[in-house]
């Protein structure tokens, strides 16, 4: 809610913005809460893009496997270690770079 108030102040109480959110429900709930506090600031477009989601750490159901995963991550480097059914920091970097390339390279509507 505070973000909505701050954005409204930054835009002088009016204007138009576009938003990018991940497909996760909580990001859309956050956007909804923000919109409730924008006042006369209009949200022109909401773009849902899975590339802006948080890192997927995988499914760690077997506690006994955790020390092995931690050791392997230390050996290959935390940035490069891909967790079982998850992704590495490098995977996240590539995904985020792809998003920014699309955004800055003109794949999005210029008015957004």
C-alpha positions in Angstrom: 0.0 0.0 0.0 2.8 2.3 0.8 4.3 1.8 -2.6 1.0 2.9 -4.2 1.1 6.1 -2.1 4.7 6.8 -3.0 4.1 6.1 -6.7 1.2 8.5 -6.6 3.3 11.2 -5.0 6.2 10.6 -7.5 3.7 11.1 -10.4 2.2 14.2 -9.0 -1.1 12.6 -8.1 -2.0 11.5 -11.6 -0.6 9.9 -14.7 -0.4 6.5 -16.3 1.8 3.5 -15.5 2.2 0.0 -16.8 3.2 -2.9 -14.6 5.0 -6.2 -15.1 4.2 -9.1 -12.7 5.1 -12.7 -12.5 2.3 -15.3 -12.8 2.5 -16.0 -9.1 -0.7 -15.2 -7.3 1.1 -13.1 -4.6 2.6 -10.7 -7.2 -0.8 -10.1 -8.6 -2.2 -9.6 -5.1 0.6 -7.1 -4.4 -0.3 -5.2 -7.7 -4.0 -5.2 -6.6 -3.0 -3.6 -3.2 -0.8 -1.1 -5.0 -3.6 -0.2 -7.4 -6.0 0.5 -4.5 -3.7 3.3 -3.3 -2.8 4.9 -6.6 -5.6 7.5 -6.5 -5.8 9.1 -9.9 -2.8 7.2 -11.3 -4.2 4.9 -14.0 -2.7 1.5 -14.7 -2.6 1.3 -18.5 -1.5 -2.3 -18.9 -0.5 -5.2 -16.8 1.9 -7.6 -18.5 2.3 -11.0 -16.9 5.7 -12.5 -17.7 7.0 -15.7 -16.1 10.6 -14.5 -16.7 10.3 -12.1 -13.7 9.4 -14.8 -11.2 11.7 -15.6 -8.2 14.3 -18.3 -8.4 13.0 -21.8 -8.2 14.9 -23.7 -5.6 13.4 -27.1 -6.3 11.6 -29.6 -4.3 13.7 -30.5 -1.2 11.5 -33.2 0.3 14.4 -35.5 1.4 16.2 -33.9 4.3 19.0 -36.4 4.1 20.0 -35.2 0.6 20.5 -31.6 1.8 24.1 -31.9 2.9 25.1 -33.5 -0.4 23.4 -30.7 -2.4 25.1 -28.1 -0.2 28.5 -29.7 -0.8 28.0 -29.9 -4.5 27.0 -26.3 -4.6 30.2 -25.3 -2.8 32.2 -27.4 -5.2 30.8 -26.0 -8.5 29.9 -22.6 -7.1 26.5 -21.4 -5.8 25.9 -19.3 -8.9 26.2 -22.3 -11.3 24.8 -25.1 -9.2 21.4 -26.2 -10.5 19.2 -27.6 -7.7 17.2 -30.8 -8.4 13.9 -29.7 -10.0 15.1 -26.1 -9.6 17.4 -23.6 -11.3 20.8 -22.1 -10.8 21.6 -18.5 -10.3 22.9 -18.6 -13.9 19.5 -19.8 -15.1 17.9 -16.9 -13.3 20.4 -14.5 -14.8 19.7 -15.7 -18.3 15.9 -15.5 -17.8 16.2 -12.0 -16.4 18.5 -10.9 -19.2 16.0 -12.2 -21.7 13.3 -10.2 -20.1 15.4 -7.0 -20.1 16.4 -7.6 -23.7 12.8 -7.8 -24.7 11.8 -4.7 -22.7 14.7 -2.5 -23.9 14.9 -4.1 -27.4 11.4 -3.0 -28.4 9.4 -6.2 -28.0 7.1 -4.3 -25.6 4.8 -1.4 -26.7 6.9 1.8 -26.6 4.0 3.6 -24.7 4.2 1.0 -21.9 
